[in-house]
């Protein structure tokens, strides 16, 4: 029986983010008027931000997903809950992403439109030299604000200044393409297609980025490792949360979106097996030193957050740039 002891690179992909990112000034919200104002003052939001981070930190210390849900939402809640599962199995050998609690710049959306959004450029968290883009949201007036997503600013990326008027930072609906080269929803769909096909971006132009390169390289390495015994494929899809978008000073938008992907290993040679360890083996077996043997089909599901800068419709350069991303987080493993 042929056995392939392979570490699945794309299944445990982390971005090689080692350079410091540039910092762009985000204008402070103007004073509120009686008829148009930001959802919160920057001072009140700073206090609220501290409450959110304290709540998440407390949940982290106990790996308590119910406590986490009090002030986490959307993609971040999904990612952190998955990290809790891995942390409970792997203990100190698995490190959850640290969060920065110090914001250098914040822009808050208008009070009149839901979901309300606040975007903060955070100082680099402990153990990293990369600033992060933290997104906070309030889905309705009756719901608490929560942490929606955290993305590291990619090395060399320029985060555009956010356009903030008297009413706060302007937001862009997922289907609104009037002022942009494409709607936020279409940008995400095109990026999904580009990752899937490596060539079809649905007529849009994307700059090269390290997330897309990491995922492609991982799939290629995995396919080579099991060549002759199994096929390795990746299936990409838009996430169910978002995208959330705010207008930038250049007339474009900063678009934050969730992308899911599933890596499948299908054994094609009779009698062959593929052995998987690391996080796949741990989550698949529930044991820190777990190992699974694939003799049929194995699927591993992941989610990742991506931040795009989408140019204005009349911009001279219509290239869409990925300016931030989270590390992909393993959600589930199915073998057999």
C-alpha angles and dihedrals in degrees: 000000000000116000126190115200099200134166107216104227098190091047091062097031119162124178117250093231108162108137125085114252126230119257121225122197115251111205115242114246114264122242113288123250128210093256102034128029143145115270090250137002115255089246094053092044091052089057090046091050090055090051091051094049092046090052093049092046091052091050090047092055091058098030085234111165093186091055089045092057091062092075105008125078145166118004095353091056090049094048096044093047089054090049089053089058092052093043091052089055102037099033113185093001090070119064121198117216112272118234125222115228096192119087119199095185134012135185121191126200127234120285094232101067129063135247089046111212136200122187120197129188101216130202113252112284123236112291094022137081093203124097117226137224107228118193123201126187144184111203097195137359089259095054128082121246111259142183106267102178147345124208130176115234106245119241111271094011121135115217106210122232113262118239108238121178134173090289094049132254113342117236130211124222117235092247098041112114099153096103100026137065085248137354117267089249092052091047091056092046090051093048090050090051091047092053090046098048102019088220113045112082095162093250096309126116120232127186116232113272137187096236094058091044092050093052093047093046091049093052091049093049092049093048090052092048093057098031111150094018106055146004123239120205136169126210119198129199140168114263122243096240119077146294096224117192140184129191118254128216092254092060094259128100142247105230121196115195143166123234124188127199137182123208114206127195113193118185110225103175120080112249095009124128133189117214119212128190134160116064092339092056092043096050092039093054103023090235130114092228093034123150128187126202116214115208096155125013129334125187128193118191124208140175131204136180122228131191117205132190105217115193125230118268092252096043117132089228116045095186114133115218131203103223100171143017142170124231111266111261123213110235106175146349127213121185124185 
